[in-house]
Amino acid sequence: MHGRADHILSLYKEYLDALAEFDRTGVLKIHGKVLYVRKYHENKDKYLEA
């Protein structure tokens, strides 16, 4: 079972890294292509919110 989990994680590592980058930057990019950009808006105090 442990070997199977390692195999799955190695296959999907690029996608997991892309999701981690999306959390940090708000840009989802896979295989060098931008798939989604999180839209931000300002609240009444001029702070950005997701």
TORPATOR-391606 format. One record per residue: x, z, y of N, C-alpha, C in turn; residue number from 1; residue in one letter. Coordinates in pm, 1 decimal, decimal comma, always signed. Layout:
N
X_Z_Y_X_Z_Y_X_Z_Y_NUM_a $
...
REM end
This chain:
50
+82,2_+0,0_-119,7_+0,0_+0,0_+0,0_+86,6_+0,0_+126,1_1_m $
+195,1_+77,1_+123,8_+284,0_+85,5_+239,4_+345,7_-51,5_+269,4_2_h $
+386,8_-123,2_+165,6_+444,4_-255,6_+183,3_+344,1_-354,5_+240,6_3_g $
+220,4_-342,8_+200,2_+114,9_-431,5_+250,0_+91,2_-407,6_+399,3_4_r $
+90,6_-281,8_+439,6_+71,0_-248,9_+581,8_+187,6_-301,5_+665,1_5_a $
+309,4_-287,9_+616,2_+425,5_-341,3_+687,8_+417,0_-492,4_+701,7_6_d $
+370,4_-558,9_+597,8_+356,7_-704,3_+600,5_+254,4_-747,1_+705,7_7_h $
+141,9_-679,3_+711,3_+37,1_-712,2_+808,7_+86,7_-687,3_+950,3_8_i $
+154,7_-575,6_+972,7_+206,9_-545,8_+1106,1_+311,1_-647,3_+1149,3_9_l $
+393,6_-693,6_+1057,3_+493,4_-793,2_+1094,2_+427,1_-926,6_+1128,0_10_s $
+318,2_-961,1_+1059,5_+247,4_-1085,1_+1089,1_+181,4_-1081,4_+1226,5_11_l $
+126,7_-967,9_+1262,4_+49,2_-957,3_+1385,9_+125,4_-889,9_+1499,3_12_y $
+256,9_-872,6_+1484,6_+336,1_-805,7_+1587,1_+325,0_-875,7_+1722,2_13_k $
+327,4_-1006,9_+1723,8_+317,6_-1080,8_+1850,4_+185,3_-1050,7_+1920,6_14_e $
+77,6_-1043,2_+1845,0_-53,2_-1015,6_+1903,8_-63,3_-871,4_+1952,2_15_y $
-7,1_-778,8_+1876,3_-7,1_-639,0_+1919,0_+77,4_-620,1_+2044,6_16_l $
+191,5_-689,3_+2051,4_+274,3_-683,6_+2172,0_+201,7_-743,6_+2291,4_17_d $
+125,2_-851,7_+2267,8_+49,3_-914,3_+2376,0_-58,7_-819,0_+2427,6_18_a $
-123,1_-744,8_+2338,5_-223,8_-647,9_+2382,0_-161,1_-533,2_+2460,4_19_l $
-42,7_-489,2_+2418,9_+27,2_-383,3_+2492,3_+65,8_-432,8_+2631,2_20_a $
+111,8_-556,7_+2641,3_+146,1_-613,0_+2772,0_+21,5_-626,7_+2859,0_21_e $
-91,6_-662,5_+2799,1_-216,9_-673,3_+2873,8_-255,9_-538,4_+2932,3_22_f $
-237,0_-431,8_+2856,8_-267,8_-297,9_+2908,7_-181,9_-264,6_+3029,5_23_d $
-54,6_-305,7_+3027,6_+36,0_-275,5_+3138,7_+13,4_-366,3_+3258,1_24_r $
-4,3_-496,9_+3235,0_-2,0_-593,8_+3344,4_-138,4_-651,7_+3380,4_25_t $
-233,1_-649,6_+3286,3_-363,0_-710,5_+3312,2_-366,2_-859,2_+3283,1_26_g $
-259,5_-910,7_+3218,7_-252,6_-1052,7_+3183,8_-236,8_-1063,2_+3033,2_27_v $
-328,8_-1135,9_+2967,2_-319,8_-1158,0_+2823,5_-256,7_-1293,9_+2800,9_28_l $
-135,7_-1292,6_+2744,0_-60,1_-1415,8_+2723,8_-13,1_-1419,9_+2578,7_29_k $
-49,0_-1528,0_+2507,6_-7,2_-1546,4_+2368,8_+52,0_-1685,5_+2356,0_30_i $
+166,8_-1693,7_+2289,7_+239,2_-1819,9_+2270,6_+270,0_-1886,2_+2404,2_31_h $
+295,9_-1806,0_+2507,5_+331,5_-1859,4_+2638,3_+214,6_-1909,4_+2721,1_32_g $
+94,2_-1899,0_+2668,7_-24,6_-1944,0_+2742,0_-104,4_-1823,4_+2790,4_33_k $
-144,8_-1828,9_+2916,0_-227,4_-1722,1_+2972,4_-370,4_-1745,0_+2927,1_34_v $
-424,8_-1648,2_+2854,2_-560,7_-1659,2_+2802,8_-662,5_-1587,9_+2890,5_35_l $
-618,9_-1479,7_+2955,1_-712,6_-1400,2_+3033,8_-635,7_-1321,8_+3138,3_36_y $
-693,2_-1310,3_+3257,1_-637,0_-1227,8_+3363,2_-744,9_-1128,8_+3405,8_37_v $
-711,6_-1000,7_+3399,2_-807,5_-895,9_+3437,7_-832,9_-906,9_+3586,7_38_r $
-957,7_-905,1_+3624,9_-993,5_-913,2_+3766,1_-1003,1_-772,3_+3822,7_39_k $
-941,6_-756,2_+3937,5_-942,5_-627,3_+4005,8_-1029,9_-638,2_+4130,0_40_y $
-1085,6_-527,6_+4169,9_-1158,3_-522,4_+4295,7_-1122,2_-392,0_+4366,5_41_h $
-1140,9_-390,9_+4493,5_-1107,7_-272,2_+4572,5_-1230,0_-183,0_+4585,1_42_e $
-1206,9_-53,1_+4573,4_-1316,0_+39,6_+4598,3_-1319,4_+71,0_+4747,7_43_n $
-1405,4_+160,2_+4788,5_-1423,0_+187,0_+4931,6_-1298,2_+246,8_+4997,6_44_k $
-1207,4_+306,0_+4918,6_-1083,3_+363,0_+4972,6_-966,9_+265,1_+4965,8_45_d $
-995,5_+137,6_+4936,3_-894,0_+31,3_+4928,6_-797,0_+47,6_+4812,0_46_k $
-842,8_+113,7_+4704,0_-762,5_+121,9_+4582,8_-813,7_+17,8_+4484,4_47_y $
-721,9_-38,3_+4405,9_-760,6_-137,6_+4306,4_-818,1_-70,0_+4183,9_48_l $
-926,8_-127,1_+4131,6_-988,8_-79,4_+4008,6_-1009,3_-198,2_+3917,1_49_e $
-1006,5_-170,7_+3790,3_-1031,5_-277,6_+3693,3_-1180,0_-299,2_+3675,8_50_a $
REM end
